[in-house]
Amino acid sequence: MTIRHRRSRRVTQSDVAAMAGVSTAVVSAVISPKPNKTIRVGEDAEKRVRAAMVELGYAPDVVAQSLAGGQRNIIGVFTYEAVFPSDRRNFFYPFLLGIERGAMKLGQDLLLFTSSTLEKGRRSIFPKGTNRMGIADGAILLGASQDKDDLKRLCDTGFPFVTIGRREIEGGQISWVAPDYENAVSDVVARCRTMGHRAMMLIGEEDVREQNQDRERGFVDREHGDLNLFVDRIAPERINPAWIRALFENGVTVVLAETFAHAVALERELAALGLSIPDDISVVALAAPLFDEAEGERWTRISIPREEMGERAVETLIAIVREPGKMPDNIMQPLGYVPGETLKAI
């Protein structure tokens, strides 16, 4: 009986070559065949190499191979959200499906970065001063609120990345794939106008980021004729009876809610006053729920083709990786309109 002892070190190509009776160059040619290879391996030698790999339990070091070839065919995915989205009902989940589909089409492996957390609980690409994503060829960044210092540092170091969502930084250019909120919101205003609404209010987040700017531009920076348009950046918890009374005093008949939390808060306060949507006022949601999309199904809303955006982000990233120095690509993704129960004609 032969007793095999567990090896105290990792099996190498040299071990495989010795068992198969070939050179390490032959082993390398079997493991990583190249179209223009100079070493030709006979059928018998290849069989011996593969048999030795099985016998020794050898697994090629993919990262080492890719380093030697210049590219790893690995793309990273990083999110600034506190918990990496894995629930099918999570807002970010469809983006991940699209990223996976795009990676499969282009022969890329995905590497998810989930543990780069600072002491304060905020995620960072550089938690200890080092880019943890450096083992990938490039990365796709997700998250509603992204750290501008991180983005600037990635630009300065030349690390290829694409953000999902429009991002602007001082002194740098970023490649992004973003929802075209400006045109989508302008379209919503036009639809409301054809339904008889003449006074509208956009309510949204107090912390104004690029996506908020885009929505507001679509609301106020277009020629909407004789409409009375109001903007109030207010936290959902500050929506109260006094605020609602002022809404009606201004003659507002439809509210465009920048977040789903704003829409829900408004409905709750209206109900407390014995009022309802859309009988007393119409509401259009300009964003989906972050956790359970079923909650938003009855709402009139805009829709984001998130899987398609994830796939396009991969295509954009790979184009940058394969063409270093390429000018950043900025893609505005057209959005859809979903009629619901919360908007009616007057």
Beta strands, then each sheet from edge to edge (+ up, - down):
strand 1: 74-79
strand 2: 109-113
strand 3: 138-142
strand 4: 161-164
strand 5: 175-179
strand 6: 199-204
strand 7: 228-233
strand 8: 254-257
strand 9: 282-285
strand 10: 300-303
strand 11: 330-333
strand 12: 336-338
sheet 1: 2+ 1+ 3+ 4+ 5+ 11+
sheet 2: 7+ 6+ 8+ 9+ 10+ 12-
end
